[in-house]
Amino acid sequence: MLYRGLKTLSDEEFDPTDAESVQVCLDAHISDALRKIPTHHRSPLDLHDTIIVVLGNRADSDLLDWAESFQDLINTYGGNPSEEDMDQAAEVLESIIDTLGSYLPNKESADE
C-alpha cells in the first residue's frame, strides 16, 4: 500500500510549485498504509517512521536516509522550498519508490 501511494504521489500528485499539497498527499498515503497494519498505534508518523513500521528491520539505511531527506526538502523554508529543492525531492522520491519496489515480488498487486 505504501509503495502504491508513493507511486501515485510521484506520477500524479507531485506539484513542484506546491510543497504543501505534496505534504498533504504524502500524509494521506502514509495514513492509508498504516490503516492496513492492525498492530499500529495510529499516531501520526513521518515517512521515515512509516517505512520502519512497514518494513521493520528489512528497511536499509539508504532508504531511511532518503525518506528523511525527502521530508526535509519539501519542508524547507517554512514549507516554501525552492524549485531546486522540489526537483531534488522528486528525484529522492523516485529512489524511495524504486527501493520499496525491490522489496515487493509483484509491484502491481503489492499491498505494502
Backbone hydrogen bonds, N-H to C=O, Kabsch-Sander energy under -0.5 kcal/mol:
donor,donor_aa,acceptor,acceptor_aa,energy
2,L,112,E,-1.1
5,G,1,M,-2.4
6,L,2,L,-2.6
7,K,3,Y,-2.4
8,T,4,R,-2.4
9,L,5,G,-2.3
10,S,6,L,-2.5
11,D,7,K,-3.0
12,E,8,T,-2.8
13,E,8,T,-1.4
14,F,9,L,-2.1
15,D,13,E,-0.5
18,D,15,D,-2.3
22,V,18,D,-1.6
23,Q,19,A,-2.5
24,V,20,E,-2.4
25,C,21,S,-2.5
26,L,22,V,-2.6
27,D,23,Q,-2.7
28,A,24,V,-2.1
29,H,25,C,-2.3
30,I,26,L,-2.5
31,S,27,D,-2.5
32,D,28,A,-2.3
33,A,29,H,-2.2
34,L,30,I,-2.5
35,R,31,S,-1.7
36,K,32,D,-0.7
36,K,33,A,-0.8
37,I,34,L,-1.5
40,H,37,I,-1.6
50,T,46,D,-2.2
51,I,47,L,-2.4
52,I,48,H,-1.6
53,V,49,D,-2.3
54,V,50,T,-2.8
55,L,51,I,-3.1
56,G,52,I,-2.3
58,R,55,L,-1.8
59,A,56,G,-1.5
64,L,60,D,-1.9
65,D,61,S,-2.6
66,W,62,D,-2.7
67,A,63,L,-2.1
68,E,64,L,-2.0
69,S,65,D,-2.5
70,F,66,W,-2.9
71,Q,67,A,-2.1
72,D,68,E,-2.6
73,L,69,S,-2.7
74,I,70,F,-2.2
75,N,71,Q,-1.1
76,T,73,L,-0.9
79,G,75,N,-0.7
79,G,76,T,-0.5
80,N,76,T,-0.9
80,N,77,Y,-0.8
86,M,82,S,-2.2
87,D,83,E,-2.4
88,Q,84,E,-2.4
89,A,85,D,-2.5
90,A,86,M,-2.1
91,E,87,D,-1.7
92,V,88,Q,-2.5
93,L,89,A,-2.6
94,E,90,A,-1.8
95,S,91,E,-1.7
96,I,92,V,-2.3
97,I,93,L,-2.7
98,D,94,E,-2.7
99,T,95,S,-2.3
100,L,96,I,-3.0
101,G,97,I,-2.7
102,S,98,D,-1.2
103,Y,99,T,-0.6
103,Y,100,L,-1.4
104,L,101,G,-1.2
109,S,106,N,-0.9
110,A,107,K,-0.7
